Amino acid sequence: MGGKPSLLCMTLAIALFLSAPVRGVGGDATLSFDLDSVELSAASAHLMDATTGAELFSHRADERRAPASMTKIITMAVIFDALKAGTIRLDDVVVVSARASGMGGSQVFLEKGEEMSVEDLLKAVAISSANDASVALAEHVSGSVEAFVDDMNALGEHLGLINSHFTNPHGLDHPEHYSTARDINHFASYLLRTHPEVTDYTSVWTDWLREDTDDPFWLTNTNRLLGDYPGMDGLKTGRTEESGWCLSATAVRDGTRFIVTVINSPTSDERFDDVERLLDGGFAAAETVYLVEPGDVMAEVPLWEADVQSIELTVGERVVVTVPRGTADQVALRVEEPDAALAAPLSQESPVASVSAELEGTSIAEYSLVPVRNVERCGPVTLFVRMLRRLWVFR
């Protein structure tokens, strides 16, 4: 392709499937999903596409509130980060401290000095919302509860979630322990996108701890929508005097995954009803559309003083958007190429062009295009030979 800007418009039929994290620029916020008529009992609520981050519904979503045991979403994110980094393992044996065994609220009644694996403690947190297991894991991951809380807050800062602050890993009320419906959704989105295996735990209805001992404990999930709501596989309930009845829940259908968080519903039943109404509205109104995979060639551009004379361009991350349901086949891709030959050297991570997804002529997301490989500068001999070839052609 030449150096002048050109358009490459393609209307795609999309096969939907669940994916890794992406970051579109601008875009989805310009679309309307018409969920304003959903009636709720919760004081705060937020509904978003877990994959794209597109917001479908918001009601007082930035009001700081006690998050109760939804805090354990952040706790699990820090734990899974440590597992991914290799600083802990699922089969690590944790020795329960006096502090962990003394935790009140929901618990699995750990005893001081008891030994339990990281995986069993993780089950206790994800399924039964165990405060004692949360403290035991925090101490194992970071050395102390205080250091673990620092890690929780550091994750919030990394994600840019300025309306959240945590003082503990379990969610018991504290004046400086707060979050918002929007922030909880973004923490949940991070957890699901970065560590999708979390649903292997949060989707379990019942399980056992110490099953083959004299002191077995039956774990029962506190999210009654599991098994009842199609596609539901997590995440976390919550309830304290300060927070009221809460739930951050996620469900996936045909590659579209939504997360909804409701805070301070009057009763337990009403929080579940709120979540069902919002998810029903979301699945009826919108869908996630997967357009381009990293490695898919989107353009080829000329190079100057490079080891090759042209280079193919691809996206650095999956191109995916949230659109009104039924409009997937109307999404078009528009490639904007550089207006001149590119000079070497070029890194595979260097943005050199862009592609935007458009619906009815409106850009709804934009992504960078990068070379499919690193490009090195050519040597003087190669450059001289190319000049001779050009002279031969035009003689």
C-alpha positions, -999 to 999 in steps of 0.1 A, spaced: 0 0 0 12 36 -7 20 64 17 -13 83 14 -40 77 40 -64 50 29 -95 33 42 -100 -4 46 -136 -10 56 -148 -45 63 -182 -57 76 -176 -88 96 -197 -117 107 -185 -124 143 -181 -156 161 -184 -147 198 -162 -162 225 -148 -151 259 -115 -133 258 -85 -116 275 -84 -80 286 -86 -52 260 -85 -14 262 -105 5 236 -102 43 233 -133 64 235 -162 48 218 -186 26 238 -198 55 260 -214 71 229 -239 42 226 -272 40 244 -285 7 258 -318 20 271 -318 5 306 -330 36 324 -364 21 331 -350 -8 352 -365 -4 387 -342 -11 417 -343 -12 454 -305 -8 459 -290 25 469 -262 22 443 -258 0 413 -236 -4 382 -237 -27 352 -208 -31 328 -194 -54 301 -166 -73 318 -145 -75 286 -147 -40 272 -155 -20 303 -185 -5 285 -211 9 310 -247 -1 305 -263 12 336 -253 34 365 -273 45 396 -254 66 422 -225 43 412 -197 67 425 -211 71 460 -186 57 486 -202 30 506 -192 1 529 -185 -29 506 -189 -56 532 -177 -90 519 -175 -78 483 -141 -67 496 -130 -103 491 -131 -97 453 -100 -75 458 -86 -100 483 -89 -127 457 -74 -105 431 -43 -99 452 -41 -137 460 -44 -147 424 -18 -121 414 6 -138 439 -2 -172 425 5 -160 389 37 -143 401 48 -176 417 54 -161 452 28 -186 466 13 -219 454 -20 -236 458 -4 -265 476 14 -242 501 6 -251 537 -6 -222 558 -3 -223 596 -33 -204 610 -24 -176 634 -42 -165 665 -53 -134 647 -69 -154 619 -86 -179 642 -101 -150 662 -119 -133 634 -156 -128 638 -184 -127 613 -187 -154 586 -160 -181 592 -150 -217 588 -138 -219 625 -101 -222 619 -81 -231 650 -48 -215 660 -19 -236 647 -42 -255 623 -26 -263 589 -45 -258 557 -35 -254 520 -38 -222 501 -64 -238 478 -86 -249 507 -85 -215 523 -93 -200 489 -123 -222 486 -134 -210 521 -131 -174 509 -148 -178 475 -176 -201 485 -184 -193 521 -170 -158 525 -148 -169 554 -132 -140 573 -108 -162 591 -96 -177 559 -91 -142 544 -68 -132 572 -48 -164 571 -43 -160 533 -34 -123 537 -7 -132 563 7 -159 540 7 -138 508 21 -105 522 36 -114 556 10 -95 576 -26 -82 573 -13 -46 571 11 -54 543 -17 -72 524 -40 -43 528 -13 -21 513 -12 -45 483 -50 -42 480 -48 -4 479 -19 -5 455 -40 -25 431 -67 1 433 -42 28 426 -28 8 396 -63 5 382 -70 42 388 -99 36 412 -97 66 434 -130 61 453 -119 29 471 -98 24 502 -94 -7 523 -84 -14 559 -88 -52 560 -91 -82 537 -126 -94 548 -149 -64 547 -160 -58 583 -171 -22 587 -145 5 593 -148 43 587 -119 42 563 -130 11 545 -151 20 514 -156 15 477 -183 22 451 -205 1 428 -185 13 398 -151 5 415 -162 -29 427 -172 -37 391 -138 -27 378 -120 -47 404 -142 -77 394 -134 -71 358 -97 -71 365 -100 -103 385 -121 -121 358 -100 -109 329 -66 -115 345 -74 -147 364 -104 -163 347 -98 -195 368 -114 -176 397 -148 -189 385 -136 -224 392 -141 -214 429 -168 -188 428 -191 -210 408 -191 -239 433 -223 -243 451 -211 -267 479 -178 -283 489 -160 -296 520 -131 -286 541 -114 -313 563 -136 -338 546 -117 -369 557 -111 -358 592 -130 -358 625 -139 -321 620 -154 -318 585 -169 -284 574 -195 -281 547 -190 -250 525 -222 -235 510 -221 -206 486 -239 -174 497 -249 -165 461 -282 -182 455 -283 -173 418 -258 -200 411 -276 -227 392 -307 -206 390 -296 -178 367 -283 -189 333 -246 -183 329 -241 -172 365 -206 -182 379 -197 -157 406 -188 -135 424 -194 -123 459 -222 -114 483 -220 -90 513 -239 -78 543 -230 -57 573 -249 -31 593 -233 -3 574 -235 -18 539 -269 -33 538 -274 -63 515 -249 -63 486 -240 -85 457 -214 -83 429 -224 -109 403 -212 -120 369 -228 -141 342 -217 -151 307 -237 -161 277 -224 -167 241 -192 -148 248 -208 -118 264 -200 -114 301 -216 -88 323 -208 -77 358 -233 -60 381 -228 -47 416 -257 -35 439 -251 -20 473 -275 -15 502 -306 -33 490 -332 -34 518 -333 -73 520 -314 -103 508 -341 -112 483 -342 -77 468 -305 -77 461 -309 -108 441 -339 -94 423 -320 -62 415 -291 -82 400 -314 -104 379 -333 -73 365 -301 -56 355 -285 -87 340 -318 -95 321 -317 -59 308 -281 -61 298 -283 -94 279 -315 -82 261 -299 -48 252 -262 -55 243 -236 -80 232 -198 -82 230 -184 -84 195 -149 -97 188 -134 -82 157 -96 -87 153 -70 -109 170 -34 -100 176 -14 -113 146 -42 -106 121 -27 -85 93 -46 -52 90 -22 -34 66 12 -34 49 33 -3 48 66 7 31 98 11 51 129 33 47 164 22 55 151 -11 70 162 -47 67 129 -53 48 112 -29 24 77 -32 39 61 -45 71 27 -59 79 8 -43 107 -14 -59 133 -32 -50 166 -13 -52 199 -44 -65 216 -78 -80 207 -102 -56 191 -136 -60 209 -166 -37 214 -199 -37 231 -228 -29 208 -267 -29 209 -279 -65 204 -285 -73 168 -260 -48 153 -229 -70 153 -229 -74 115 -230 -37 111 -197 -30 128 -170 -19 103 -132 -15 107 -114 16 94 -77 15 91 -57 48 91 -22 42 77 8 64 81 11 91 54 48 83 46 72 54 46 83 44 81 120 47 91 137 18 109 144 7 135 108 -1 147 98 -21 178 70 -46 177 54 -25 205 56 8 186 22 22 175 26 34 139 -11 35 127 -46 29 141 -78 10 134 -112 21 146 -144 2 150 -174 21 136 -212 16 139 -234 36 117 -205 59 108 -196 66 145 -163 55 160 -170 34 191 -134 22 198 -99 28 186 -68 7 187 -32 10 178 -15 -9 149 20 -22 155 46 -41 133 42 -78 133 79 -80 143 108 -59 152 124 -41 123 161 -34 122 179 -7 103 197 -20 72 234 -17 67 251 6 42 258 -22 17 221 -32 16 211 4 12 237 9 -17 224 -22 -35 189 -10 -33 199 24 -47 216 6 -76 185 -14 -83 164 17 -84 188 34 -108 187 3 -130 149 3 -131 147 40 -140 177 41 -164 
